[in-house]
């Protein structure tokens, strides 16, 4: 096996060894957390703005109060940040932080190199 290749089991065990404060742990707490991560990163990669209200609406089977709690916690941990729009100060767009973008890109590279 190539040195850079990992098995799915190795990958999972590495993920579980990560600090409980890392994004790896945070976004795997529940399907809602993981879905939120994918929605935010998808909007970012496609160059689209995603408001907090749009994100709450798009989360599958997650109540708006629960969505708000997850968003708040992700911002407090530094994974996401909120930006006010120039046209309407009440609307806030959600963006991934630079450090989270780096972590996410490393995560994708690792996934691409997994072998069974």
N, C-alpha and C positions, 0 to 999 in steps of 0.2 A: 504494500500500500504506500502511496505517495505520502511524504512526511506532513504536508499541509492538509491532507484529507483526514476527516474525523468521521466516526460512525455516529449514527443518530443517538445512540446511548451515550457516547462520549460527550456529544454536544449538550444533551440534557443534563448530564452530571456537572459539566462546566457551568451551565446556566444556574443550577441550584447552589453552587458554591459561591456565586456572586453575592455581594453585600445586599442585605435587605433594603438598603436605601438606593440601590441602583435602578435604572429604568428597566433592566431585564426582569427584576423581581416585580416592580410596580405594575407594569403593563401585562403581567401574566396572572394577576390576582383573580381576574374573572374575564369571561368573554366580553363584557362591556368595556373593561379597561383595554383589552387587546383591540377591540373594534374601534375605540376612540383613537388609539395610536395609529391604526391604519387609515382612518378617515383624515386625520390631521396631516399625516405624512403624504398621503395621496394628493390632497389639495396643495400642499407645499411643492411636491415634485411636478405637478401639472401647472403651477403658477397661478392657482386660483385662490381667492380670498375665501376664508371660511369663518363666518361669524359664530359667536358662542351660541346664539339662538339656533342657527342652522345645524350646528353640531348636536345640540340637544335633541333636535327633531330627527336627525338621521340615525341616532343610536338605536339599534334594534332592541326592542323589549326592555328598555331602561327608562325609568321614570325621570321626569325633568329634575326633581330635587336630587335624585341619585346622580344624574349626569352633572349637575352643578357641583356636587361634592367631589366627584372625580376630577373635574376640571380645576377646581380650587386646589386640590391636593397636588395635581400635576404641576400647577404654577408655583405652589409653595416649594416643591422639591426641585424646581428649576428646569423641568422638562419642557414646559410650554411657557409662552409669554403672551400677554394680551396687548393689542394695539388699538387705540381709538381711531376711528375713521375720520378723515378730514371733513367729510360732508355732514355727518351726523355723529356728534360726540357721544350719544347714547349707545351706539353700535360699537362692539368690540370684536375685532378679528383675533382668532387664536393662531399662533405661530409656534413652530418648534424652536427651541433654543439652539444655538450653534453647537453646544456640547451634546445635546440630544441628537442632532443631525449626524454628528460624527459617530456616536454610538450606534445609531440605526444603520448607517452605511456599513460599519464593521459587522453588524449582525447579518446584514444581507450577504456580504462576502462569505461569512462563515457558513451560512445556509447553502450557498451555491457550491461549497466545497465538501458538503457532507456526502458520504457514501454509505450504503447500507451494509 
